[in-house]
Amino acid sequence: MISRVRIIGIGMGNPTHLTGEAVAALGTVDVFLVADKGERASDLVTARQAICDAVIPADRPYRLVEVPDPKRGPDAERDSAAYGDGVRDWHAARVATYAEVIESLGDAEQTVGFLVWGDPAFYDSTIRIVDALVARWATSGHYVDHDVIAGISAPQLLAARHRITLNRIGSPVHITTGRRLVEEYDPGLGDVVVMLDGHLACAALAERHPGLELFWGAYLGTPDELLVSGRLHDVIEQVRQVRAAARERHGWVMDTYLLRSP
Ligand SMILES: C[S@@+](CC[C@H](N)C(=O)[O-])C[C@H]1O[C@@H](n2cnc3c(N)ncnc32)[C@H](O)[C@@H]1O
């Protein structure tokens, strides 16, 4: 049975985003578990393999094991309560799947690693899953150590690429999802970072808050990176078009943006 789990933030898939701490941690892992989420995400599996190839010394043996991800329900059609329940059920199914895979590893495979996109602290369930696994093993008397290595997250890279800070002097930053943005937006929140937005929810704010500024970025940190900034009202149509064309080209899009009130 394993003795250690390492949760390693890998930035936006580019080996140059790895911190020195992450590089050192990668070299200690015997088995990396990677969620296999179907075709679109196979790019993400490939990116993880490329990261391992780039920084783990050739004489350090390790395996990358793809773990089929349990099916997730139709989030877009759910209200908040059903969405929360759906995510909790999905996490429970993932915990069971990972436990099964980890418990079947050989005795020589003592350290398991999870390679987390960006930083594990932002909209990622790996820490919760590992907490549940560690608690489950502890109840049967098996203590498994675990740690978290920070990575560069999409909001950090968005700010760097636009050469801005995420907050104004001494002011707050609110981080939220596209699903919640329109309902909760209020200029009193300060600057707002939006992630997980499949539909450019900010478009609905353009009329109501004409002074809002938008700093938008997609495929951050990759050769396909796209950036647009300007007054939300003035640039939203451009962003919509750039985004739709990019989705057409790649089959998927990952974007993050900052809304700044005047
Ligand atoms: C499941 S969350 C993971 C966030 C990640 N843990 C982080 O630290 O950035 C996925 C969301 O992160 C953002 N994201 C991830 N990669 C991105 C990229 N390369 N460019 C822009 N946004 C990205 C998007 O908002 C996407 O919907």
The ligand as an SDF file (V2000), in Angstrom:
LIG
                    3D

 27 29  0  0  0  0  0  0  0  0999 V2000
  -11.5360   23.4860  -13.5640 C   0  0  0  0  0  0  0  0  0  0  0  0
  -10.9410   25.1350  -13.5830 S   0  0  0  0  0  0  0  0  0  0  0  0
   -9.2660   24.8530  -13.1900 C   0  0  0  0  0  0  0  0  0  0  0  0
   -8.5320   26.0930  -12.7510 C   0  0  0  0  0  0  0  0  0  0  0  0
   -7.0670   25.8240  -12.4440 C   0  0  0  0  0  0  0  0  0  0  0  0
   -6.9160   24.9950  -11.2770 N   0  0  0  0  0  0  0  0  0  0  0  0
   -6.2750   27.1340  -12.2500 C   0  0  0  0  0  0  0  0  0  0  0  0
   -5.5630   27.2390  -11.2460 O   0  0  0  0  0  0  0  0  0  0  0  0
   -6.3380   27.9920  -13.1110 O   0  0  0  0  0  0  0  0  0  0  0  0
  -10.9380   25.4270  -15.3170 C   0  0  0  0  0  0  0  0  0  0  0  0
  -11.0360   26.8960  -15.6450 C   0  0  0  0  0  0  0  0  0  0  0  0
   -9.7660   27.4870  -15.4940 O   0  0  0  0  0  0  0  0  0  0  0  0
   -9.5700   28.4740  -16.4730 C   0  0  0  0  0  0  0  0  0  0  0  0
   -8.4400   28.0650  -17.3270 N   0  0  0  0  0  0  0  0  0  0  0  0
   -7.7460   26.9310  -17.2390 C   0  0  0  0  0  0  0  0  0  0  0  0
   -6.7620   26.9050  -18.1530 N   0  0  0  0  0  0  0  0  0  0  0  0
   -6.8360   28.0680  -18.8190 C   0  0  0  0  0  0  0  0  0  0  0  0
   -6.0830   28.6520  -19.8650 C   0  0  0  0  0  0  0  0  0  0  0  0
   -5.0380   28.0020  -20.4130 N   0  0  0  0  0  0  0  0  0  0  0  0
   -6.4320   29.8680  -20.3190 N   0  0  0  0  0  0  0  0  0  0  0  0
   -7.4690   30.5290  -19.7690 C   0  0  0  0  0  0  0  0  0  0  0  0
   -8.2090   30.0420  -18.7710 N   0  0  0  0  0  0  0  0  0  0  0  0
   -7.9070   28.8280  -18.3050 C   0  0  0  0  0  0  0  0  0  0  0  0
  -10.8680   28.5660  -17.2620 C   0  0  0  0  0  0  0  0  0  0  0  0
  -11.6880   29.5460  -16.6750 O   0  0  0  0  0  0  0  0  0  0  0  0
  -11.4350   27.1920  -17.0750 C   0  0  0  0  0  0  0  0  0  0  0  0
  -12.8290   27.1830  -17.2430 O   0  0  0  0  0  0  0  0  0  0  0  0
  1  2  1  0
  2  3  1  0
  2 10  1  0
  3  4  1  0
  4  5  1  0
  5  6  1  0
  5  7  1  0
  7  8  2  0
  7  9  1  0
 10 11  1  0
 11 12  1  0
 11 26  1  0
 12 13  1  0
 13 14  1  0
 13 24  1  0
 14 15  1  0
 14 23  1  0
 15 16  2  0
 16 17  1  0
 17 18  1  0
 17 23  2  0
 18 19  1  0
 18 20  2  0
 20 21  1  0
 21 22  2  0
 22 23  1  0
 24 25  1  0
 24 26  1  0
 26 27  1  0
M  CHG  2   2   1   9  -1
M  END
$$$$
